[in-house]
């Protein structure tokens, strides 16, 4: 419980006073084709510790002449972060813009149940990936009900960090859990095209890494809601 109070005390700290994420400590691998994607996922499965990944996806907002949103592009980038046997974080960045279907190993990872998949509103990312790449195994399942899919907002609520899971941002979790400042200035910059700028690469890699590391932190905390439910059953009274 002390860890919860320590993290909540960080909310009052000005975000501007916090350091940014140290991108230099990340191992980043960018893949563009099915074979190299499958190889990267296979390597991850051999090197991963903890059986968990941080997942994020990027796409572009399509706007009309008046600047209003009129649609969304296909997912053009999928980020997968994992911790390896050296306890370093590796982020695989899959450039999916030119793909018509998901590489087999990536598909198996996203539809399987053996690996915990965590991210901010990650069930929505999975739904869009399923629709954009016509993955029947994703489209036919309620992603919010999967036992191995963890929306970080709901995890934060269960850990007593927030009361409203719907309004949780990755920036907030980075602040209270990792005590860092997360820069979201490039969120709407667009990630299509043959290559990413160094700033874009840093932005999406860090988002994936923070998704993983925030989840790791919260897994170490007690589930407050489950604790209260068990206490309620024990005492046979309603918790208000």
C-alpha positions in Angstrom: 0.0 0.0 0.0 2.9 2.4 0.7 3.9 2.3 -3.0 0.4 3.5 -3.9 0.7 6.5 -1.6 4.2 7.2 -2.8 3.0 7.3 -6.4 0.0 9.4 -5.7 2.2 12.0 -4.0 4.0 12.5 -7.3 0.8 13.9 -8.8 1.4 17.2 -7.2 4.9 17.5 -8.6 5.0 19.9 -11.6 5.4 17.9 -14.9 7.8 20.4 -16.2 10.2 19.6 -13.4 10.4 15.9 -14.3 13.0 14.5 -16.6 12.1 13.0 -20.0 12.4 9.3 -20.8 16.0 8.3 -21.5 15.6 7.0 -25.1 19.3 6.0 -25.1 18.6 3.0 -22.9 16.2 1.4 -25.3 16.9 -1.2 -27.9 14.9 -0.4 -31.0 14.3 -2.6 -34.0 12.3 -1.3 -37.0 10.9 -4.0 -39.3 9.0 -3.5 -42.6 8.4 -6.9 -44.1 6.7 -10.2 -43.0 9.9 -12.2 -42.8 11.8 -9.8 -40.6 8.7 -9.2 -38.5 8.4 -12.9 -37.9 12.1 -13.2 -37.0 11.8 -10.3 -34.6 8.8 -11.8 -32.8 10.5 -15.2 -32.6 13.6 -13.6 -31.1 11.3 -11.8 -28.6 9.7 -15.0 -27.5 13.1 -16.5 -26.8 14.5 -13.5 -24.9 11.4 -12.2 -23.1 11.1 -12.3 -19.3 7.9 -11.8 -17.5 5.5 -12.9 -20.3 4.2 -9.4 -20.9 4.4 -6.8 -23.6 3.5 -3.1 -23.9 1.5 -2.5 -27.1 0.7 0.7 -29.0 -0.4 1.5 -32.5 -0.4 4.6 -34.6 -2.5 5.8 -37.5 -3.4 9.1 -39.1 -6.4 11.2 -38.6 -8.0 12.2 -42.0 -9.4 15.7 -42.0 -11.7 17.5 -44.5 -11.4 20.9 -45.9 -12.8 22.5 -42.8 -10.3 20.7 -40.6 -12.9 18.3 -39.1 -12.0 14.6 -38.7 -13.6 12.6 -41.6 -11.9 9.3 -41.1 -8.8 7.4 -40.0 -6.1 5.7 -42.0 -5.1 2.1 -41.7 -2.8 1.4 -38.8 0.7 2.2 -40.1 2.8 1.4 -37.0 2.6 -1.2 -34.3 5.0 -0.9 -31.3 5.7 -3.9 -29.1 7.9 -3.5 -26.0 9.3 -6.3 -23.9 12.0 -6.8 -21.3 14.8 -9.2 -22.2 17.0 -11.5 -20.2 19.4 -8.6 -19.5 16.5 -6.7 -18.1 16.7 -4.1 -20.9 13.6 -2.9 -22.8 13.5 -3.7 -26.5 10.9 -2.1 -28.7 9.9 -3.7 -32.0 8.4 -1.1 -34.4 6.4 -2.8 -37.2 5.8 -0.6 -40.2 2.4 -2.0 -41.3 1.4 0.7 -43.8 2.2 -1.5 -46.9 1.0 -4.8 -45.3 -2.3 -6.2 -46.4 -2.3 -8.9 -43.6 -0.4 -9.4 -40.4 2.7 -11.6 -40.5 1.9 -15.0 -39.0 4.0 -14.7 -35.8 2.7 -11.2 -35.1 -0.9 -12.4 -35.6 -0.3 -15.4 -33.3 1.1 -13.0 -30.6 -1.9 -10.7 -30.7 -4.6 -13.4 -30.7 -2.9 -15.8 -28.3 -3.5 -16.0 -24.5 -0.1 -16.9 -23.2 1.4 -13.3 -23.2 -0.1 -10.4 -21.2 -0.8 -7.5 -23.6 -0.9 -4.1 -21.9 -1.3 -0.5 -23.2 -3.4 2.6 -22.8 -6.8 1.8 -24.3 -5.1 -1.2 -25.8 -8.3 -3.1 -26.5 -9.3 -0.3 -28.9 -5.9 -0.6 -30.6 -6.4 -4.4 -31.0 -9.9 -3.8 -32.4 -8.6 -1.4 -35.1 -5.7 -3.8 -35.9 -8.3 -6.6 -36.3 -10.5 -4.6 -38.6 -7.7 -3.0 -40.7 -6.0 -6.4 -41.3 -9.1 -8.5 -41.3 -8.1 -10.7 -38.4 -11.1 -12.8 -37.7 -9.8 -14.1 -34.4 -9.6 -10.5 -33.1 -12.9 -9.3 -34.7 -14.9 -12.2 -33.2 -13.8 -11.6 -29.6 -14.6 -8.9 -27.2 -11.1 -7.5 -26.6 -12.1 -5.9 -23.2 -13.0 -9.3 -21.8 -9.8 -11.1 -22.8 -8.0 -12.2 -19.6 -4.6 -11.4 -21.0 -5.4 -7.9 -22.3 -4.9 -5.1 -19.8 -6.1 -1.6 -20.4 -3.8 0.5 -18.3 -6.6 2.8 -17.2 -8.5 -0.1 -15.6 -5.4 -1.5 -14.1 -4.7 2.0 -12.5 -8.3 2.1 -11.1 -7.8 -1.4 -9.6 -4.6 -0.1 -8.0 -6.3 2.9 -6.5 -4.5 5.4 -8.6 -7.6 6.8 -10.3 -11.3 6.7 -9.9 -12.2 7.1 -13.6 -10.4 4.7 -15.9 -11.8 6.3 -19.1 -9.8 9.5 -18.6 -6.4 8.0 -17.9 -3.6 9.1 -20.2 -0.2 7.6 -20.7 1.3 11.0 -19.7 -0.4 10.7 -16.3 0.8 7.2 -15.8 4.4 8.1 -16.8 4.3 10.9 -14.2 2.9 9.0 -11.2 4.5 5.6 -11.8 7.8 6.3 -13.6 8.3 9.9 -12.4 9.1 11.1 -15.9 7.7 13.7 -18.4 6.1 12.2 -21.5 6.2 14.5 -24.5 3.1 14.1 -26.7 3.8 16.9 -29.2 4.2 14.5 -32.1 1.0 12.6 -31.4 -0.8 14.0 -34.5 2.3 14.4 -36.7 1.5 11.4 -38.9 3.6 8.3 -39.2 3.2 7.2 -42.8 5.8 7.2 -45.5 9.0 5.2 -46.2 10.9 6.4 -43.2 10.4 8.0 -39.8 12.3 11.0 -38.5 14.5 10.5 -35.5 11.9 12.4 -33.4 9.1 10.2 -34.6 11.1 7.1 -34.0 11.8 8.3 -30.4 8.2 9.2 -29.8 6.7 5.9 -30.8 9.4 3.8 -29.2 9.0 5.6 -25.9 5.2 5.2 -26.0 5.7 1.5 -26.3 8.3 1.3 -23.5 6.3 3.4 -21.1 3.2 1.2 -21.7 5.3 -1.8 -20.6 7.0 -0.1 -17.7 3.9 1.4 -16.3 2.2 -2.0 -16.4 5.2 -3.6 -14.7 5.0 -1.0 -11.9 1.3 -1.6 -11.4 1.6 -5.4 -11.3 3.8 -4.9 -8.2 0.9 -3.1 -6.4 -2.0 -4.7 -4.6 -5.4 -4.8 -6.4 -7.3 -2.5 -4.1 -10.7 -3.3 -5.6 -10.2 -7.0 -5.3 -9.0 -6.5 -1.7 -12.2 -4.5 -0.9 -14.4 -7.1 -2.5 -12.8 -9.9 -0.5 -13.1 -7.8 2.7 -16.8 -7.2 1.9 -17.4 -10.9 1.5 -15.6 -11.6 4.8 -17.5 -8.9 6.7 -20.8 -9.5 4.9 -21.3 -5.8 4.3 -21.4 -3.4 1.4 -18.4 -1.1 0.9 -19.7 2.4 0.2 
